[in-house]
Amino acid sequence: MVAPATLRVVRCGGSTLHGARAVFSADSKQVGPYLLCASGDFVKMYSVATEETLRVMGGHADLVTGIQLNPHNHMQLYSSSLDGSIKLWDFMDGIPIKTFTVGSKLLALYTLASSEDSVFVVIPKSGERDTFQLVSVKLTKAAGQDLEAKELSVVLHGVGASPKSIAFGREGEYVASVKELNLQVYFFKQKQLNRFSLSAMKTKGGNNHFTCVACHPTEDCIATGHADGKIRLWRNFYHKKEYTFSTLHWHHDTVMDLAFSIEGTSLLSGGVESVLVLWHNESDCRKDFLPRLGSAIEYISMSSDGALCCTLHTDNRITIINSNLRFSKSIQGLIKTTDVKTGLVVDPRTKALVLNGEPGHLQFYCLQSDQQLFSLDIVQRQYIHQAGLKQADLVKVAFSAQGKWLATVEERDEVTDPELQLKLWFYDEETQSFKLNTRINTPHEDHITDMCFRDMDELEDDSLILVTAGRDCVFKVWMMVEDTDPEAQQSVSWNCDFVGSYHNYQATNCCFSEDGSLLAVSFEETVTVWDSVTWDLKCTFCHPPGKIRNICFGRLTCSKYLIGATDHGFLCCWNLLSCALEWSAHLNILILQPDPLSEYIAAVSWLSKESSLFVFKPNEPRPIYIQRNLCKEKIQLAAFVPRDEPETVGSEKYLWLRRSQLFFLTDTQELMTLSAKSLEERLTPSSKQLAVEESLPVTPFSLLLGKHRRQQSQEDIDLGKRVVRNKHEQDSPAVKELLHTPAHVLPSASFLCPIFVDSLLISKENKSAEVAADEVEMESEKAEDESDEERDVTEMEQEDTSPMELLGEMTCKLSKSQEKELRKIRKMDYSWISAF
């Protein structure tokens, strides 16, 4: 048996899609090109036609920094990572063919058709900080899947760390590198290095620092982008002193990337203006524009046939553009904002994460596809991109239990008089979107610190309550009332029903108990508990000292407990029945997140620049699970997302992951999760194994095979056969790998053999009823052959229960004597009946 895997932190989505230049696959008439992108620790493959994610290739242990098609086999892909490895993938099947360990951080990757067994990478120079070099790595052709690539040869010193700072020239004859104010050109055959420098001119606002470089595909021409928006076209750079350059200028700020067309007749440029510029024949007079692409352009990629290009943007958006500079499609990932003020909220309808998106918008982000489902304009005002201008921003979000109602708070931060608006939105089934129901101007006199709905599923429409807490030292209860105005567009609206306070302290947090009967509101250092029917104050808790940072009620069997975390570094658990402190722990808890489907609560602490995770039940002071140094970044937010189906866990300490999955967002806005799956299980997601195969054209052989399978299945049904297979055998990734992977790209037998053998092992206890019945029948036939006179056969009881019986599908079993009589009838000759 394989030992249960330990929990690992995985970048599950929301990772920057502009970490490296995207790559188009070779065009195919049947299915069209695919788009391959680096996204965190993964390489993702998108369908250009449908925009869906077809494949997620995981295996790297750190950020993927470069992807390139294998120039000698366009069905294969190279990827490099900060984990120091280069992987060769068959991206159509999503499996790694080989892994080459270089042993140093890889910051960029390049391939050349003229180099058969080598690739180029950018690595840090040993012993020197912030110094990088371009090296050639020889990829050995030895047998095996995991290989070492230690044969490195330095090509250029002092290069930039960005993949955009290096480009290879016509047919790989030379390589150009830019850094700060210097351009280096190295010629491979002549082994000659030319350096060109620009002065740091800052007159008239100019800034000559290099930002990116691109090489003409057929001519000796180098294009460089600069920090002041200029583009320089370098020629005759074989000579150190007789070189020339011309200048193109439209961008008002940094040129972020450049790309030549396949024929070299035009040049594409992009920057912070969110405009793609097409320069014809390297002329400053002839240029076309594609504006309003949403955000700054980080990378530009061209397809091999020149029919498509794509731009990768800083807001995690991929825009696919036709060759005539017409917008085609857009793939939007998780939008990264400067500050996620709303927190991580789960939409009960779609199980999507909801948080700040574009300015003034809510984004609904799908965790499965790593794409934005839709964006909801909350503020409904034009956002002006100007530094220092105070504009209305979305700060709080809450959903009702069924997701029918959405509450939002927007504010404009003014020093003397903050502008506040509370909005209630109703989900319209016809339009499949939220419609504004009630707008409340200035719901509180000061900033709203927290809000929550009363989660009562069965009584949501009758007794739905919203509570808001504010710095104006009160909490307010909002309830639905019927609108008596005959001209009103909706039948109900929201009004304030109750205002509560406690000794003129600021209200900071609020939450309802699981049954909705109690409301807990924290007022600085005190937690107050209120009856949600009469709004009477029931009890208060104020030990130990410190302002309350988070509060939550226990659930299910732990519903009698109230948990709170203070900014003095204490985690407290109070018993609501005895109104006493049950236990406390000295922990600096930043996040307190209860699982909505179990008793477990996740707490994330921050101490000595290290995040730690504690999972516990309120009735037990000892944590069930502890993980120190959860990730390198500081964790800001967390959320439990219910699973579609409960997951099988291999250890009791991972039971808290069975029904829900914990996601958390770091201060660099990387979305991460904890996974207990082994690397082999995550190698190829089985749910996406056939995503590409289903889009392939139907061949005569597949038609024939499909017809044969349908006939065989129908025969099995007609005969009443019930084939009960072991669940582990059905779900085995090893078996699926062998059945769905082409033979020429299968990993070595030594890699797949242990997994395959484990998948075939079936325990005695799970033996199916059919197999047991067959064994009994064989023993009976043997006894009958030995002695025809022996008729008294003891009936055997079957101790094992078949999976079908467990599902309620009981099959009729014949006794031993009945089976013998049935065999005798089968052997009798009934041919005489045909005469009649």
C-alpha positions in Angstrom: 0.0 0.0 0.0 1.1 3.5 -0.7 1.5 5.8 2.3 -0.9 8.7 2.4 0.5 11.8 0.9 1.1 14.8 3.0 -0.7 18.1 2.4 1.0 20.3 -0.1 0.4 23.9 -1.0 -0.6 24.2 -4.6 -1.2 27.3 -6.8 -4.7 26.3 -7.9 -5.6 29.2 -10.0 -5.5 32.9 -10.2 -1.8 32.7 -11.0 -0.4 35.3 -13.3 -1.1 34.4 -16.9 1.5 36.8 -18.1 4.5 35.1 -16.4 5.9 34.2 -19.7 5.2 34.7 -23.4 2.3 32.5 -24.6 2.7 29.9 -27.4 0.3 28.9 -30.2 0.4 25.3 -31.2 0.9 24.3 -34.8 -2.3 24.9 -36.7 -4.4 21.8 -37.4 -7.3 21.8 -40.0 -9.3 19.5 -37.8 -9.2 21.2 -34.4 -7.5 24.5 -35.0 -4.6 25.9 -32.9 -4.4 25.8 -29.1 -2.9 28.4 -26.9 -0.4 27.4 -24.2 0.3 29.7 -21.3 2.4 29.6 -18.1 0.2 30.0 -15.0 1.9 29.7 -11.7 3.3 26.2 -11.2 1.3 24.9 -14.2 1.1 25.1 -18.0 -2.4 25.6 -19.3 -3.8 24.8 -22.7 -6.8 26.7 -24.0 -8.9 26.1 -27.0 -8.7 29.1 -29.3 -12.1 28.2 -30.8 -14.1 27.8 -27.5 -11.9 29.6 -24.9 -12.2 26.7 -22.5 -9.3 25.2 -20.6 -8.5 21.9 -22.1 -5.5 20.8 -20.2 -3.7 21.7 -17.0 -0.2 20.3 -16.9 1.3 20.1 -13.4 4.6 18.7 -12.2 6.8 21.7 -11.5 7.4 22.5 -7.9 7.7 26.3 -8.4 6.7 29.0 -10.9 6.9 28.2 -14.6 9.1 30.9 -16.2 9.1 29.9 -19.9 7.4 27.6 -22.4 8.6 26.9 -26.0 7.4 24.4 -28.7 10.0 21.7 -29.5 11.3 23.0 -32.9 11.8 19.4 -34.0 8.4 18.1 -32.9 5.6 20.6 -32.8 3.4 18.3 -30.7 5.8 18.6 -27.8 6.5 21.5 -25.5 9.4 22.5 -23.3 8.8 24.3 -20.0 11.3 25.8 -17.5 10.7 26.6 -13.8 12.3 28.2 -10.8 12.5 24.7 -9.4 15.6 24.2 -11.6 14.1 21.7 -14.1 13.1 21.6 -17.8 10.2 19.4 -18.7 9.4 18.0 -22.1 5.6 17.5 -22.5 3.3 15.8 -24.9 0.8 18.6 -24.5 -2.0 16.9 -26.4 -2.1 14.2 -23.7 -0.8 16.4 -20.9 1.9 14.1 -19.7 5.6 14.8 -19.1 7.9 12.8 -21.4 11.2 13.8 -19.7 12.4 15.9 -16.9 15.9 17.5 -17.1 17.3 18.8 -13.8 19.6 21.7 -14.3 20.1 22.5 -10.6 19.8 26.3 -10.8 16.9 28.7 -10.9 15.7 29.1 -14.5 14.3 32.5 -15.3 13.6 32.3 -19.1 13.7 29.6 -21.8 14.5 29.8 -25.5 14.7 27.1 -28.3 16.3 27.2 -31.7 15.7 24.9 -34.7 19.4 24.9 -35.5 20.2 23.5 -32.0 19.1 19.8 -32.1 20.0 18.8 -28.5 20.3 22.1 -26.7 18.0 24.8 -25.3 18.9 28.2 -23.9 18.0 29.4 -20.4 18.7 32.4 -18.2 20.2 31.5 -14.8 21.6 33.6 -11.8 25.4 33.9 -11.8 26.8 32.0 -8.8 28.3 34.2 -6.1 26.9 37.4 -7.4 23.5 39.0 -6.5 21.1 40.2 -9.2 23.5 39.1 -11.9 22.3 36.8 -14.7 23.7 35.0 -17.6 22.4 33.3 -20.8 23.6 29.7 -21.0 23.2 26.8 -23.4 22.0 23.5 -21.8 22.7 20.2 -23.5 19.7 17.8 -23.1 21.0 14.3 -23.0 19.2 11.6 -25.0 19.8 8.9 -22.4 17.0 6.5 -21.5 14.8 7.2 -18.6 12.4 9.9 -17.6 14.3 11.8 -15.0 17.7 13.0 -16.3 20.4 15.4 -15.2 21.5 18.3 -17.5 24.7 19.5 -16.0 26.5 20.3 -19.3 26.2 24.2 -19.5 28.0 26.6 -21.6 27.8 30.4 -21.1 26.7 32.5 -24.1 26.3 36.0 -22.6 27.1 37.6 -19.2 25.2 40.4 -17.6 21.8 39.8 -19.2 18.4 40.9 -17.9 16.3 38.5 -15.9 13.1 39.2 -17.9 12.3 36.8 -20.8 11.7 40.0 -23.0 15.3 41.1 -22.6 16.7 38.4 -25.0 15.8 37.6 -28.6 17.4 35.3 -31.2 18.0 36.7 -34.7 17.6 35.4 -38.3 17.9 31.5 -38.3 19.6 31.6 -35.0 22.8 33.3 -36.3 23.0 35.8 -33.4 21.4 36.7 -30.1 20.5 40.2 -28.8 20.3 41.1 -25.2 19.2 44.4 -23.6 19.8 45.6 -20.0 19.6 49.1 -18.7 21.3 51.3 -21.3 23.2 48.5 -23.1 22.5 46.3 -26.1 24.7 43.2 -26.7 24.7 41.2 -29.9 26.6 37.9 -30.0 27.3 36.1 -33.3 27.5 32.4 -32.9 29.6 31.4 -35.9 32.1 34.3 -35.7 32.0 34.1 -31.8 32.0 37.9 -31.9 30.3 40.1 -29.3 29.3 43.7 -30.1 28.1 46.2 -27.4 26.1 49.3 -28.0 25.3 51.9 -25.3 22.9 54.8 -25.1 23.3 57.8 -23.0 20.9 58.3 -20.1 19.3 61.3 -21.8 16.5 62.7 -19.7 16.1 66.0 -21.6 12.5 66.7 -22.7 11.3 63.8 -20.5 13.3 61.1 -22.4 14.4 57.9 -20.9 16.6 55.6 -23.0 16.5 52.5 -20.7 15.8 49.4 -22.7 12.7 47.4 -21.8 12.3 44.7 -24.5 13.9 43.4 -27.7 12.7 41.5 -30.8 14.5 40.3 -33.9 13.3 40.4 -37.5 12.6 36.9 -38.8 14.3 37.3 -42.3 16.5 40.4 -42.1 19.3 41.7 -39.9 17.2 44.1 -37.9 16.7 44.4 -34.2 13.8 46.3 -32.6 14.1 47.6 -29.0 11.6 49.2 -26.7 12.4 51.9 -24.3 11.1 53.4 -21.0 10.0 56.7 -22.7 7.8 55.0 -25.3 10.2 55.0 -28.2 11.0 52.1 -30.4 14.4 51.9 -32.1 15.2 49.8 -35.2 18.9 48.8 -35.3 20.7 47.8 -38.5 24.3 47.2 -39.6 25.1 46.1 -36.1 27.9 43.8 -37.4 30.1 46.9 -37.1 30.6 48.4 -33.7 30.9 52.0 -35.0 28.9 52.0 -38.3 25.6 50.8 -36.9 22.4 52.8 -37.6 19.0 53.0 -36.0 15.7 54.7 -36.7 13.1 55.7 -34.2 9.3 55.1 -34.0 7.3 56.9 -31.4 3.6 56.7 -30.4 3.5 55.3 -26.8 3.5 57.9 -24.1 5.0 55.5 -21.5 7.0 52.3 -21.3 7.0 50.0 -24.4 6.3 46.6 -22.6 6.7 44.2 -25.5 7.5 43.9 -29.3 6.8 41.2 -31.9 7.4 41.0 -35.6 4.9 39.4 -37.9 5.9 36.0 -39.4 6.9 37.6 -42.7 8.5 40.5 -41.0 6.5 43.1 -42.9 5.0 44.6 -39.7 5.8 45.2 -36.1 3.5 45.0 -33.1 4.0 46.9 -29.9 2.1 47.3 -26.7 2.3 49.1 -23.4 0.4 50.6 -20.5 -2.1 52.4 -22.8 -4.0 49.1 -23.4 -3.6 49.7 -27.1 -2.0 47.3 -29.6 -0.1 49.2 -32.3 0.7 47.7 -35.8 3.6 49.5 -37.6 3.6 48.8 -41.3 7.0 48.4 -43.1 8.8 49.9 -40.1 7.3 53.3 -40.9 6.3 56.0 -38.5 3.7 57.2 -40.9 1.7 54.0 -41.4 0.3 52.4 -38.3 -3.0 50.9 -37.1 -4.4 50.6 -33.6 -6.6 48.2 -31.6 -7.6 50.2 -28.5 -9.5 49.5 -25.3 -8.0 46.1 -24.5 -8.7 46.5 -20.8 -5.3 46.8 -19.2 -1.6 47.1 -19.8 -0.1 44.7 -22.5 2.6 42.6 -20.9 3.4 40.1 -23.8 2.6 39.7 -27.5 2.7 36.3 -29.3 2.2 35.4 -32.9 0.9 32.1 -34.3 3.2 30.1 -36.6 1.0 30.8 -39.7 0.6 34.5 -38.9 -3.2 34.2 -38.8 -3.5 35.1 -35.1 -1.8 36.9 -32.4 -2.5 37.2 -28.7 -1.8 39.7 -26.0 -1.3 38.9 -22.3 -2.3 41.6 -19.9 -1.4 42.6 -16.4 -5.0 41.9 -15.2 -4.7 38.2 -16.1 -6.5 38.6 -19.4 -5.6 36.9 -22.7 -6.9 38.6 -25.8 -6.8 36.7 -29.1 -6.6 39.0 -32.2 -7.0 38.2 -35.9 -4.3 39.2 -38.4 -6.4 42.1 -39.7 -6.2 43.6 -36.2 -9.7 42.7 -35.2 -10.7 41.5 -31.8 -11.6 37.8 -31.7 -11.8 36.4 -28.2 -10.9 37.1 -24.6 -10.0 34.7 -21.7 -10.2 36.4 -18.4 -8.5 34.9 -15.3 -8.6 36.2 -11.7 -8.3 40.0 -11.8 -5.6 41.1 -9.4 -6.4 44.4 -7.7 -4.3 46.5 -5.3 -6.5 45.7 -2.3 -9.2 43.0 -1.9 -11.4 44.9 0.5 -14.4 42.6 0.1 -12.6 39.5 1.3 -13.1 36.1 -0.3 -16.8 35.3 -0.5 -18.4 32.1 -2.0 -21.5 32.4 -4.2 -23.9 29.7 -3.0 -25.3 29.3 -6.5 -22.2 28.8 -8.6 -19.6 28.0 -5.9 -17.6 30.7 -7.5 -15.2 33.0 -5.5 -16.5 36.5 -5.4 -14.2 39.5 -4.7 -13.1 42.8 -6.0 -12.4 42.9 -9.7 -12.2 45.9 -12.0 -12.6 49.2 -10.2 -16.2 49.3 -8.8 -17.0 45.7 -10.1 -17.5 42.3 -8.4 -15.8 39.4 -10.2 -17.3 35.9 -10.0 -14.3 33.6 -10.5 -14.7 29.9 -11.3 -12.1 27.7 -9.5 -12.4 24.7 -11.8 -11.7 26.6 -15.1 -9.5 29.3 -13.6 -11.6 31.9 -15.5 -13.9 34.7 -14.7 -17.6 33.7 -15.0 -18.9 37.3 -15.1 -18.4 40.7 -13.7 -21.1 42.7 -11.9 -20.9 46.6 -12.0 -21.8 47.7 -8.5 -20.7 51.3 -8.3 -22.1 52.1 -11.8 -19.9 55.1 -12.3 -17.1 55.8 -14.8 -13.7 55.1 -13.2 -11.1 57.7 -14.0 -7.5 56.4 -14.0 -5.8 59.2 -12.2 -3.5 58.8 -9.2 -4.6 60.5 -6.0 -8.2 61.0 -7.1 -10.7 59.6 -4.5 -13.4 57.6 -6.2 -16.1 55.3 -4.9 -14.9 51.8 -4.2 -16.5 48.4 -3.3 -15.6 47.4 0.3 -18.1 44.8 1.6 -20.0 41.9 0.1 -22.4 39.3 1.6 -24.7 36.6 0.1 -27.9 35.2 1.6 -27.9 31.4 2.3 -29.5 30.5 -1.0 -27.8 33.2 -3.0 -31.0 35.0 -3.9 -29.9 38.3 -2.3 -26.6 40.1 -2.5 -25.6 43.0 -0.2 -22.8 45.4 -1.2 -21.3 48.4 0.5 -19.4 51.1 -1.5 -17.6 54.1 -0.1 -15.6 57.1 -1.1 -13.0 57.8 1.6 -13.2 61.4 2.6 -11.4 62.7 5.6 -14.4 64.6 7.2 -17.5 63.0 5.7 -17.2 59.5 4.0 -19.7 58.8 1.3 -21.4 55.5 2.0 -24.0 53.4 0.1 -25.6 50.1 1.0 -27.2 48.2 -1.9 -29.4 45.1 -1.9 -29.5 43.1 -5.1 -32.0 40.4 -6.1 -31.1 37.5 -8.4 -33.4 37.5 -11.4 -33.9 34.0 -12.8 -35.0 35.3 -16.3 -31.9 37.4 -16.9 -29.6 35.1 -14.8 -28.1 38.1 -13.1 -28.5 40.4 -10.1 -30.8 43.4 -10.2 -30.7 46.4 -7.9 -33.6 46.3 -5.4 -32.8 48.9 -2.7 -30.2 51.7 -2.5 -29.6 53.1 1.0 -27.6 56.3 1.2 -25.5 56.8 4.4 -26.7 53.6 6.2 -24.1 54.5 8.9 -22.5 57.7 10.0 -19.0 56.2 9.7 -17.4 53.3 7.8 -19.1 49.9 7.8 -16.8 47.3 9.4 -18.8 44.1 8.8 -22.1 42.7 7.6 -23.8 39.3 7.4 -27.1 37.7 6.5 -29.0 35.4 8.9 -28.5 32.0 7.3 -31.8 30.2 7.6 -32.3 28.1 4.5 -35.8 27.0 5.0 -37.1 30.4 6.2 -35.1 32.6 4.0 -37.9 34.4 2.2 -39.9 34.9 5.4 -37.3 35.9 8.0 -34.3 37.2 6.0 -32.3 39.6 8.1 -29.2 41.6 7.2 -27.0 43.1 10.0 -24.4 45.8 9.4 -21.8 47.0 12.0 -20.1 50.4 11.9 -17.5 52.7 13.4 -20.4 54.9 14.4 -20.7 52.7 17.5 -24.0 50.9 16.4 -25.1 47.9 14.5 -28.3 48.0 12.4 -30.8 45.3 11.5 -32.3 45.5 8.1 -35.5 43.6 7.1 -37.6 43.2 4.0 -41.0 45.0 3.9 -43.7 45.1 1.3 -43.6 48.2 -0.9 -47.0 50.0 -0.6 -46.2 52.4 -3.4 -48.3 51.4 -6.4 -45.7 52.8 -8.8 -42.9 50.9 -7.3 -41.1 48.5 -9.7 -40.6 45.8 -7.0 -42.9 44.4 -4.4 -40.4 44.4 -1.5 -37.7 46.8 -0.2 -35.4 46.9 2.8 -35.7 49.1 5.8 -33.9 49.4 9.2 -35.7 47.5 11.9 -33.4 47.8 14.9 -30.4 49.8 16.1 -28.2 48.3 18.8 -25.1 49.7 20.7 -22.9 48.8 23.7 -21.4 51.6 25.9 -20.6 53.7 22.8 -17.9 51.4 21.6 -17.2 50.9 17.9 -18.8 47.8 16.4 -16.2 45.7 14.6 -17.5 42.2 13.7 -20.9 40.5 13.5 -22.1 36.9 12.8 -25.2 34.7 13.3 -25.3 31.3 15.0 -26.0 28.3 12.8 -29.7 28.2 13.6 -30.0 32.0 13.4 -31.3 32.4 17.0 -28.3 34.4 18.2 -26.3 37.3 16.9 -22.8 38.0 18.1 -21.4 41.6 17.7 -18.0 42.6 18.9 -17.5 46.1 20.3 -13.7 46.7 20.4 -12.6 44.5 23.4 -16.1 43.0 24.2 -18.2 40.4 22.4 -22.0 40.8 22.9 -24.6 38.1 22.2 -28.1 39.2 21.2 -31.4 37.3 20.8 -32.4 37.6 17.1 -36.1 37.7 17.8 -36.5 40.2 20.7 -33.0 41.8 20.2 -32.4 41.5 23.9 -28.7 41.5 25.1 -28.1 38.0 26.5 -24.5 38.0 27.6 -21.1 39.6 27.1 -17.5 38.2 26.9 -14.4 40.3 27.5 -11.5 38.0 28.4 -8.6 38.1 27.7 -7.8 41.7 26.8 -7.3 43.0 23.3 -9.6 44.2 20.5 -11.6 41.5 18.9 -10.2 40.8 15.4 -12.5 37.9 14.3 -15.5 36.0 15.7 -17.4 33.0 14.5 -19.9 30.4 16.0 -19.3 26.7 16.1 -21.4 24.5 13.9 -23.3 21.1 14.1 -22.2 19.4 17.3 -20.1 22.4 18.3 -22.9 25.0 18.0 -22.7 25.9 21.7 -19.3 27.5 21.3 -18.2 31.0 20.2 -14.7 31.6 18.9 -12.9 34.9 18.9 -9.4 36.1 18.0 -7.8 39.3 19.5 -5.1 41.6 18.2 -3.1 40.9 21.4 -2.5 37.4 20.2 -5.1 35.3 21.9 -7.6 32.7 20.4 -10.5 32.2 22.8 -13.4 29.7 22.9 -16.5 30.6 25.0 -19.2 28.2 26.1 -22.6 29.8 25.4 -24.4 27.5 27.8 -22.2 28.2 30.8 -21.3 31.8 29.6 -17.7 31.0 30.6 -14.3 30.8 28.8 -13.8 27.2 27.7 -10.2 27.5 26.6 -7.7 30.0 25.1 -4.4 29.8 23.2 -1.7 32.3 22.7 -1.7 32.7 18.9 -1.6 35.7 16.6 -4.6 34.7 14.5 -5.2 36.9 11.4 -7.8 34.6 9.7 -10.6 32.6 11.4 -12.6 30.6 8.8 -15.3 28.0 9.8 -16.2 25.2 7.4 -19.9 25.6 6.5 -20.3 21.8 6.2 -18.5 20.5 9.3 -17.4 21.4 12.8 -13.9 22.3 11.7 -12.5 25.8 11.9 -9.3 26.9 10.1 -7.1 29.6 11.7 -4.1 31.2 10.1 -1.5 32.9 12.3 1.4 35.2 11.4 4.5 35.2 13.5 8.1 36.1 12.7 7.3 36.5 9.0 5.8 33.0 8.9 2.2 31.9 8.2 1.0 28.8 10.0 -2.3 26.9 9.7 -4.2 25.4 12.6 -7.4 23.3 12.1 -9.5 22.5 15.2 -12.9 21.7 16.6 -14.1 24.2 19.2 -14.8 21.3 21.7 -11.2 20.2 21.6 -8.4 22.7 22.5 -5.8 20.5 20.7 -5.6 21.2 16.9 -6.4 18.3 14.6 -3.9 19.6 12.0 -1.0 22.0 12.1 1.2 23.2 9.2 4.0 25.6 9.8 5.5 27.9 7.2 2.4 27.5 5.0 3.9 29.6 2.2 6.5 32.2 1.6 4.0 35.1 1.2 1.8 36.5 3.9 -1.8 35.1 3.8 -4.5 37.8 3.6 -7.8 36.0 3.1 -9.2 32.4 3.2 -12.5 30.7 2.3 -13.9 27.2 2.5 -15.6 26.1 -0.8 -18.0 23.1 -0.7 -17.0 20.2 -2.9 -19.4 18.8 -5.5 -18.7 15.3 -4.2 -17.0 14.4 -0.9 -13.3 13.5 -1.4 -11.7 10.3 -0.2 -9.0 11.1 2.3 -6.2 8.7 3.4 -5.8 9.9 6.9 -8.0 10.9 9.8 -6.1 14.2 10.2 -7.3 15.2 6.7 -11.0 14.6 7.4 -11.5 18.3 7.4 -10.8 18.4 3.7 -13.4 15.8 2.9 -16.5 18.0 2.2 -14.9 21.4 1.6 -11.7 22.7 0.2 -9.7 25.6 1.8 -8.5 28.4 -0.5 -6.4 31.3 0.6 -5.1 34.5 -1.0 -1.6 35.8 -0.3 -0.5 39.5 -0.2 0.9 39.0 -3.8 -2.7 37.8 -4.7 -1.7 34.3 -5.5 -4.7 32.0 -5.0 -3.6 28.7 -3.3 -5.1 25.6 -1.8 -4.1 22.5 0.1 -4.1 19.2 -1.7 -3.6 15.7 -0.3 -3.3 14.1 -3.7 -0.1 12.5 -4.7 1.9 13.7 -7.7 0.8 10.7 -9.8 -2.9 11.5 -9.2 -2.4 15.1 -10.1 -0.3 14.3 -13.2 -3.2 14.3 -15.6 -6.6 15.4 -14.4 -9.0 12.6 -15.3 -11.9 15.0 -15.8 -10.0 16.6 -18.7 -8.3 13.5 -20.1 -10.6 13.3 -23.1 -11.3 17.0 -23.6 -9.1 17.2 -26.7 -10.0 13.7 -28.0 -13.7 14.6 -28.0 -13.0 17.5 -30.4 -11.1 15.3 -32.9 -12.9 14.2 -36.0 -14.6 10.7 -36.0 -12.6 8.1 -37.9 -14.0 4.9 -39.5 -12.1 2.9 -36.9 -13.6 4.8 -34.0 -17.1 4.4 -35.5 -16.5 0.7 -35.9 -15.1 0.4 -32.4 -17.9 2.4 -30.9 -20.5 0.3 -32.7 -18.9 -2.9 -31.4 -18.9 -1.5 -27.8 -22.5 -0.6 -28.0 -23.5 -4.0 -29.3 -21.5 -5.7 -26.6 -23.0 -3.5 -23.9 -26.5 -4.3 -25.2 -25.8 -8.0 -25.2 -24.6 -7.8 -21.6 -27.9 -6.0 -20.7 -30.0 -8.6 -22.5 -28.3 -11.5 -20.8 -28.8 -9.8 -17.4 -25.1 -9.7 -16.6 -24.0 -7.4 -13.9 -20.3 -6.8 -14.1 -19.2 -5.4 -10.7 -15.7 -3.8 -10.9 -13.6 -2.7 -8.1 -13.9 1.1 -7.6 -10.2 1.5 -7.1 -9.6 -0.2 -10.5 -12.1 2.1 -12.3 -10.6 5.2 -10.8 -6.9 4.3 -11.2 -4.9 7.0 -13.0 -2.4 4.4 -14.0 -4.9 2.3 -16.0 -6.3 5.5 -17.7 -2.7 6.6 -18.6 -2.1 3.3 -20.3 -5.4 3.2 -22.2 -5.5 6.8 -23.3 -1.8 7.7 -23.9 0.0 7.1 -27.3 2.7 4.5 -26.9 5.4 6.7 -28.3 5.1 9.2 -25.4 4.4 6.8 -22.5 6.8 7.2 -19.6 9.2 4.4 -18.9 7.8 1.1 -17.6 9.7 1.4 -14.3 7.7 4.6 -13.6 4.2 3.2 -14.5 4.7 -0.4 -13.3 4.3 0.2 -9.5 1.2 2.3 -10.0 -0.3 -0.1 -12.4 0.4 -3.1 -10.2 -1.1 -1.4 -7.2 -4.3 -0.6 -9.2 -4.7 -4.3 -9.9 -4.5 -5.4 -6.3 -8.0 -6.3 -4.9 -8.5 -7.1 -1.3 -10.3 -10.3 -0.2 -12.9 -8.3 1.7 -14.1 -6.5 -1.4 -14.5 -9.6 -3.6 -17.6 -9.3 -5.7 -20.6 -11.6 -5.3 -20.3 -12.8 -8.8 -16.7 -14.0 -8.3 -17.7 -15.7 -5.1 -20.7 -17.4 -6.9 -18.4 -18.6 -9.7 -16.0 -20.2 -7.2 -18.9 -22.0 -5.5 -20.2 -23.3 -8.8 -16.8 -24.6 -9.8 -16.5 -26.5 -6.5 -20.0 -27.9 -7.0 -19.2 -29.2 -10.5 -16.1 -30.8 -9.3 -18.0 -32.6 -6.5 -20.7 -33.7 -9.0 -18.1 -35.2 -11.4 -16.5 -37.2 -8.6 -19.8 -38.7 -7.4 -23.1 -38.6 -9.3 -24.9 -40.3 -6.4 -24.0 -37.6 -3.9 -27.1 -35.3 -3.7 -26.8 -33.8 -0.3 -24.6 -30.7 -0.8 -24.4 -28.2 2.0 -25.4 -24.7 1.0 -22.7 -22.2 1.6 -23.5 -18.8 3.1 -21.8 -15.8 1.5 -20.4 -13.6 4.1 -19.4 -10.7 1.7 -21.9 -8.3 0.4 -21.7 -7.2 -3.2 -21.5 -3.5 -4.1 -24.8 -3.9 -6.0 -26.5 -5.1 -2.8 -25.2 -2.1 -1.0 -26.8 0.2 -3.6 -30.1 -1.5 -3.1 -30.0 -3.7 -6.2 -30.6 -7.1 -4.7 -30.3 -10.0 -7.2 -32.0 -13.4 -6.7 -29.6 -16.2 -5.7 -30.3 -19.9 -6.6 -29.7 -22.6 -4.0 -27.3 -25.5 -4.8 -30.1 -28.0 -5.6 -31.8 -25.5 -7.9 -28.6 -24.9 -9.8 -28.2 -28.7 -10.4 -31.7 -29.0 -11.7 -31.2 -26.1 -14.0 -28.0 -27.7 -15.4 -29.9 -31.0 -16.0 -32.6 -29.1 -18.0 -30.0 -27.4 -20.1 -28.5 -30.8 -21.1 -31.8 -32.4 -22.2 -32.5 -32.7 -25.9 -35.6 -30.7 -27.0 -35.1 -31.1 -30.7 -38.2 -33.4 -31.0 -40.4 -30.3 -30.4 -39.4 -28.9 -33.8 -41.5 -31.6 -35.5 -44.7 -29.9 -34.2 
